[in-house]
């Protein structure tokens, strides 16, 4: 990827997908390194290892309480962190992003950024370089199909409690066994 103007994986993610993509790259990396766990059913993220030198990963694990946090809310929290904002500031200082979302760019600067994004996407990294693939492609760059589905799906609605139906669940309360009769040859019905 020689035409990416010396961008690191987080900067590539920011150019290709914004702050949310940076958060995704950090979490996928932490998961792949075994430093976080993600519960499949509830999409709840818990921390295995809290010490990190990388500022984005440190912001990610700092956003996860001991009880865990849902993946969607965690992605949003990381995207809003100072570590991710600093990546955006550095890219703006280099002239690779507009000063603000509302700023009007000259057409030449806009072409430069679009051209950079096209070069990054055209230089798609190999399968074994998952951080750069995720930075470039988003969830589609995640090789593990189960992990990809976790990042593509919305968080479950945890405000709704499960419905308890009598007779279903633990124990036999509410369960009525069917009454069956048979003829034991003696002319008396029974079991």
Protein Blocks (a to p, Z undefined) as FASTA:
>chain_A
ZZnnopafklmmmmmnojmlmmmmmmmmmmmnopaccdfklopacdfblcdfblklmmmm
mmpcfkopafklmmmmmmmpmklmmmmmmmmmnopacfbfkbccdfklmmmmmmmmmmmm
mmoccfklmmlmmmmnommlpmblmlmmmmmpccddfkbccdddehiaedjehiacdddd
ddehnopacZZ
